[in-house]
Amino acid sequence: MQIKLPYGEKEVVFEVPDKNLLDIILPKEYIAPARPESIMRNAIMNPMGRERLSEITGEGDTVAIVVEDHTRPCPTPEILQLILDEISRAGVNDSDVIIIIGNGMHVPPDFETIKKIVGDKVTRNYRVITNDVVSGEYIMVGKTKYGNEVEVLREYVESDVKIVTGVIGYHYFAGYDGTRRSILPGVSSMKTIQFNHRMMFDENARAGELRNNPVHHDMNDAMRLAGCDFAFNVVLNSNRRVVGAWAGNPDSVLDAGTKVVDEMYKIKVEEKADIVITAASGYPHDIDLFQACKAMHMAMHAVEKDGVIILVGECKNGHGNEIYYEWMKKHSNSDEVKKALMERFIAGAHKAYYHFKAIEDFNVILVSEMDEKEVKEVFRMCPEKNLENALNRSFDIVGKDARVRVIPYGTNTLLTL
């Protein structure tokens, strides 16, 4: 059977023998309307548990708006236009608005990338800054119930009205993206992010889990301490089209969004496969290995131990994180990484832990544009430039009768048995 997978901003096509194909896991997606902006406009006009922004804000108010960075697809220009129109209607001056790229511990984007995120018009008319954990100025706003000292970017804390925006989807240890993640890690200090992410080793810190997830609860505490007057989040389908939008109270927004995510992407399977081919959902999810390995992690529950995971991601920016790279070079296994992180958590190194967990239990093949020597020697995966070679190698490992499962949107899909 011929199958297409997203790869960067294009697609790759390959064949899986019919006798081997167990299933293709496709999301049960909502169909996006012809004019998705109507969904977003309805959300901002009818917020949940909050008054409209045009009633919350007024002349003389300073307003901070946190937006997603370049590693997550989000219709940020369209969202910003709706928000800026609302607060302008209330009399807020353009000069009193600051837009913050909530990049957390990610490297702050350059100016050209910022223009791509927020739109050229916004960069010309509004002040736009990033969360630079190296040089940013932070204010301690309190402690969470877990003891995390929450330090948040000064420009956000000191604004009169605080707004967060973004996309809701699965996150491999926070449960889901959205709302509170705009604050932590979005606009928090490295120290605060490190404390929070150290809780990723808890058994309940996993994709799709909120109720007992300490990472999520710590983030929620941070949001309440820092303040959040209004949230605007969307859910996208695999074509990155808006299928749901909610605004207002951040708790109500997250609750509504996660329900839609589960309806589309939480899929029950009857058995594990011998080979799983998982694509990292295309750009920007596969912009680098640091981002793409989420698809590898999400696939682990759907493949037999000692089976094969074929991770498909362009990774045009290489590994994407120097700390991740260095920790893969200097450590030998997941226990070693966990011990080091518990002694002193270093943001970025946590990906090395998840990476080791995968390569310890499975044979992992990477189809990407990365340097083959680096893939093999540092990241200890088998590099291949095309899926045909990767699949043939997989059959050599687990046998010609192996059952193959294909997950085209691996970063989004949550499989349960």
C-alpha positions in Angstrom: 0.0 0.0 0.0 1.3 3.5 -0.9 1.4 5.9 2.1 2.2 9.6 2.4 3.8 11.1 5.5 4.4 14.8 6.4 8.1 15.7 6.2 9.1 19.3 6.8 6.9 21.4 4.6 6.4 18.6 2.1 5.5 14.9 2.0 7.3 11.6 1.5 5.7 8.6 -0.2 6.6 5.0 0.4 5.1 1.5 0.2 4.3 -1.0 2.9 3.5 -4.6 1.8 -0.2 -5.3 2.3 0.5 -8.5 4.2 2.6 -6.6 6.8 0.4 -3.5 7.3 -1.4 -3.8 10.7 -3.0 -0.3 10.6 -2.6 3.3 9.8 -3.5 5.4 12.8 -5.3 8.5 11.5 -7.0 11.1 13.8 -10.8 11.3 14.0 -10.5 14.9 13.0 -13.1 17.7 12.9 -13.5 19.2 9.5 -12.4 22.8 9.5 -14.9 25.4 8.3 -14.3 27.3 5.1 -13.8 30.4 7.2 -12.0 29.3 10.4 -11.7 32.9 11.5 -15.4 32.8 12.2 -14.7 30.2 15.0 -12.1 32.5 16.5 -14.2 35.6 16.2 -17.1 33.8 18.0 -14.7 32.8 20.8 -13.4 36.3 21.5 -16.9 37.8 21.2 -18.4 35.2 23.6 -15.7 34.4 26.3 -16.2 31.8 28.9 -16.3 33.0 32.5 -14.9 36.4 31.7 -16.2 39.7 30.3 -15.1 40.7 26.8 -11.6 42.1 26.4 -13.1 45.4 25.3 -14.8 45.5 28.8 -11.8 44.3 30.8 -9.4 46.8 29.3 -9.5 50.6 29.0 -7.6 53.7 28.1 -4.3 54.0 30.0 -4.0 50.2 30.6 -0.8 48.4 29.8 -1.4 45.1 28.1 0.9 42.0 27.8 0.0 39.3 25.2 2.0 36.1 25.3 2.2 34.2 22.0 3.6 30.8 20.9 7.2 30.6 19.6 8.2 29.2 16.2 8.3 25.5 17.4 4.5 25.3 17.5 2.1 25.9 14.7 -0.4 28.6 15.7 -2.5 31.1 13.7 -0.9 33.9 15.9 -1.4 36.8 13.4 -5.1 36.0 13.2 -5.5 35.7 17.0 -3.5 38.9 17.6 -5.6 40.8 15.1 -8.8 39.8 17.0 -7.3 40.7 20.4 -5.7 44.0 19.2 -9.0 45.1 17.7 -10.9 44.4 20.9 -8.5 46.3 23.2 -8.2 49.1 20.6 -12.0 49.4 20.8 -11.6 49.9 24.5 -9.2 52.8 24.0 -5.9 51.0 24.7 -3.0 52.7 22.9 -0.7 50.7 20.7 2.3 52.0 22.7 0.9 50.4 25.8 0.8 46.9 24.3 3.7 44.5 24.6 3.7 41.2 22.8 5.9 38.5 24.3 7.2 35.4 22.5 6.7 32.7 25.1 9.7 30.6 24.1 10.5 29.4 27.6 14.0 27.8 27.5 14.1 27.7 23.7 16.7 29.9 22.0 15.0 33.3 21.4 13.9 33.6 17.7 15.7 36.2 15.5 13.9 39.2 14.0 12.9 37.4 10.8 11.4 34.5 12.7 9.5 36.9 15.0 8.0 38.5 11.8 6.9 35.1 10.7 5.4 34.4 14.1 3.4 37.6 14.6 3.2 39.1 11.2 5.0 42.0 9.6 2.3 44.6 10.5 2.6 43.7 14.2 6.4 44.0 14.3 6.1 47.5 12.7 3.4 48.8 15.1 3.9 47.1 18.4 6.8 46.3 20.8 7.6 42.6 20.5 10.1 40.9 22.9 11.2 37.3 23.6 11.7 35.3 26.8 15.5 35.3 27.1 16.4 33.2 30.1 20.0 34.4 29.9 19.5 38.1 30.0 15.8 38.6 30.9 14.7 40.4 34.1 12.4 38.4 36.3 10.1 39.1 39.3 9.4 36.4 42.0 5.6 36.3 42.3 5.4 33.5 45.0 5.8 29.8 45.6 3.7 26.9 44.3 2.5 24.2 46.6 5.4 22.1 45.4 7.9 24.8 46.6 8.7 26.2 43.1 9.8 29.8 43.4 8.0 31.3 40.4 10.0 34.0 38.6 8.2 35.6 35.7 9.4 38.1 33.1 9.1 41.6 34.5 7.3 43.0 31.4 4.5 40.5 31.9 4.1 40.9 35.7 4.0 44.6 35.6 1.3 44.9 32.9 -2.2 45.8 34.0 -3.9 43.2 31.8 -2.4 39.9 31.0 -3.4 37.7 28.1 -2.1 34.3 26.9 -2.6 32.7 23.5 -1.7 29.4 22.0 -2.5 25.9 20.8 -3.8 23.0 22.8 -2.4 19.6 22.1 -0.7 16.7 23.9 2.5 17.4 25.8 4.6 14.4 26.8 5.0 15.3 30.5 2.7 18.3 31.1 -0.3 16.4 29.8 -1.4 19.1 27.3 -0.1 22.3 25.9 -2.2 25.5 26.3 -3.1 28.2 28.8 -0.8 27.8 31.8 2.2 26.8 29.7 2.3 30.3 28.3 3.5 31.3 31.8 5.5 28.3 32.8 7.7 27.7 30.8 6.6 30.4 28.4 7.7 33.6 30.3 9.4 32.1 33.3 13.1 32.1 34.4 15.4 29.1 33.8 15.4 28.4 37.6 11.6 28.1 37.6 11.4 26.0 34.5 14.1 23.7 35.8 12.2 23.1 39.1 9.0 22.3 37.2 10.5 20.0 34.6 12.3 18.0 37.3 8.9 16.5 38.2 8.7 14.9 34.7 9.9 11.6 36.4 6.6 11.2 38.2 4.6 8.4 36.8 1.6 10.7 36.3 3.6 13.2 34.3 2.5 11.9 30.9 0.6 12.9 27.8 -3.1 13.2 28.2 -3.0 13.2 32.1 -4.0 16.3 34.1 -5.8 15.1 37.2 -2.8 13.6 39.0 0.0 15.3 37.1 2.3 17.4 39.3 3.9 19.2 36.3 0.5 20.5 35.3 -0.5 21.5 38.8 2.8 23.3 39.3 2.2 25.2 36.1 -1.3 26.1 37.1 -0.1 27.4 40.4 2.5 29.6 38.6 -0.2 31.0 36.3 -2.4 32.0 39.3 0.6 33.6 41.0 1.7 35.5 37.9 -1.9 36.4 36.9 -3.8 35.7 33.8 -6.8 37.9 32.9 -7.8 36.3 29.6 -6.8 33.2 27.6 -7.3 32.5 23.9 -6.4 29.0 22.7 -7.2 27.0 19.6 -7.1 23.4 18.5 -5.8 22.5 15.0 -6.3 19.5 12.9 -3.4 17.7 11.0 -3.7 20.3 8.2 -3.1 23.0 10.8 -6.6 24.4 10.3 -8.5 25.7 13.3 -11.3 23.3 14.4 -11.9 24.8 17.8 -11.3 28.1 19.6 -12.1 29.3 23.1 -11.5 32.5 25.0 -11.9 33.8 28.6 -11.2 31.9 31.8 -8.0 29.9 31.3 -9.4 26.8 33.2 -12.5 26.8 31.1 -10.5 27.2 27.9 -8.2 24.3 28.8 -11.0 22.1 29.7 -12.9 22.7 26.5 -9.8 22.4 24.3 -8.5 19.1 25.9 -11.9 17.5 25.3 -11.7 18.2 21.6 -8.0 17.0 21.4 -9.0 13.7 23.0 -12.0 13.3 20.7 -9.7 13.7 17.7 -6.4 12.2 18.7 -6.8 9.7 21.6 -7.1 6.4 19.8 -7.4 2.9 21.3 -5.5 0.1 19.6 -6.0 -3.6 20.2 -2.4 -4.8 20.0 1.2 -3.6 19.8 3.1 -3.7 16.5 6.5 -5.1 15.7 7.4 -2.0 13.7 6.0 1.5 14.1 6.6 4.2 11.5 5.9 7.5 13.2 6.2 10.9 11.5 6.8 14.0 13.6 3.8 15.8 12.0 5.9 17.9 9.6 7.1 21.5 10.1 7.5 23.0 12.7 7.2 19.8 14.8 10.1 18.2 12.9 12.3 21.4 12.6 15.0 19.6 14.7 15.5 16.4 16.6 14.8 18.1 19.9 11.2 18.7 18.8 10.8 15.6 16.6 11.7 13.1 19.3 8.3 13.7 20.9 6.8 11.5 18.2 9.3 8.8 19.1 8.2 9.0 22.7 4.5 8.9 21.9 5.0 5.8 19.8 6.7 3.7 22.5 3.5 2.4 23.9 2.4 1.0 20.6 5.3 -1.2 19.7 6.6 -4.5 21.1 9.7 -4.4 23.3 12.8 -4.9 21.1 10.7 -3.9 18.1 11.5 -1.1 15.7 10.5 2.6 15.7 11.1 4.4 12.5 11.1 8.1 13.3 10.4 10.3 10.2 11.4 14.0 10.7 13.3 16.4 8.4 15.3 18.0 11.2 16.6 20.7 8.9 18.1 22.5 12.0 19.9 19.4 13.2 19.7 18.3 16.8 18.3 21.7 17.9 19.7 21.9 21.4 23.3 21.9 22.5 22.5 20.6 26.0 20.6 17.7 24.6 23.5 17.0 22.3 26.2 17.2 25.0 24.2 15.0 27.4 23.7 12.3 24.7 27.5 12.4 24.2 28.5 12.2 27.8 26.0 9.7 29.3 25.4 6.1 28.6 21.8 5.3 29.7 18.6 6.8 31.1 19.3 5.9 34.8 22.6 7.9 34.5 20.7 10.9 33.1 17.9 10.7 35.7 20.4 10.6 38.6 22.2 13.6 37.2 19.0 15.6 36.6 17.7 14.8 40.1 20.9 16.3 41.6 20.8 19.3 39.3 18.1 19.7 36.7 19.3 21.3 33.5 16.7 22.3 31.0 17.3 20.6 27.6 19.0 17.6 29.2 15.5 16.1 29.9 15.2 15.2 26.2 18.3 13.0 26.6 16.4 11.0 29.3 13.4 10.3 27.0 15.8 9.6 24.1 17.6 6.9 26.1 14.4 5.4 27.3 13.4 4.8 23.7 16.7 3.5 22.4 17.1 1.2 25.4 13.9 -0.7 24.7 13.6 -0.4 20.9 15.6 -0.4 17.7 15.3 3.2 16.5 15.8 4.3 12.9 15.8 8.0 12.0 14.8 9.1 8.5 16.0 12.8 8.3 18.4 15.3 6.8 20.8 15.1 9.8 24.4 14.1 9.5 24.5 10.3 9.5 27.6 10.1 11.6 26.1 12.3 14.3 22.9 10.3 14.3 24.7 7.1 14.8 27.5 8.1 17.1 25.9 10.7 19.3 22.2 9.8 19.2 22.7 6.1 18.8 20.0 5.6 16.2 20.4 4.1 12.8 20.3 6.8 10.1 18.5 6.3 6.8 17.8 8.8 4.1 14.6 7.2 2.8 11.8 5.1 4.1 12.3 2.2 1.8 15.7 1.5 3.2 14.5 2.0 6.8 11.6 -0.5 6.3 13.9 -3.1 4.7 16.3 -2.7 7.6 13.4 -3.1 10.0 12.4 -6.4 8.4 15.9 -7.6 8.8 15.8 -6.9 12.5 12.3 -8.3 13.4 11.5 -10.6 10.5 9.8 -10.5 7.1 6.4 -11.2 8.7 6.5 -8.2 11.1 3.3 -6.2 11.7 3.7 -2.6 10.7 1.8 0.3 12.2 2.0 3.8 10.6 1.3 7.0 12.6 1.4 10.0 10.2 0.9 12.6 12.9 3.0 11.1 15.7 3.5 14.2 17.8 -0.3 14.7 18.1 -1.5 11.1 18.4 -2.1 9.4 21.8 -2.5 5.6 21.6 -4.0 3.6 24.4 -4.3 -0.2 24.7 
